[in-house]
């Protein structure tokens, strides 16, 4: 993972993640050009890596979407 430059990632749980029952997504927003995303239940798996502009567009879309019923 060091080759990807994520050794200094500071992981944050998404506010859209479920409670303590499982559905937990974490991301690291402290890196400049990439945003790694991982399942907090399995931190040994390699994270998904997104370019920062693509992640920003995704987050903007999620925020604009209607809340789930």
Beta strands, then each sheet from edge to edge (+ up, - down):
strand 1: 11-13
strand 2: 25-28
strand 3: 34-39
strand 4: 48-51
sheet 1: 1+ 2- 3+ 4-
end
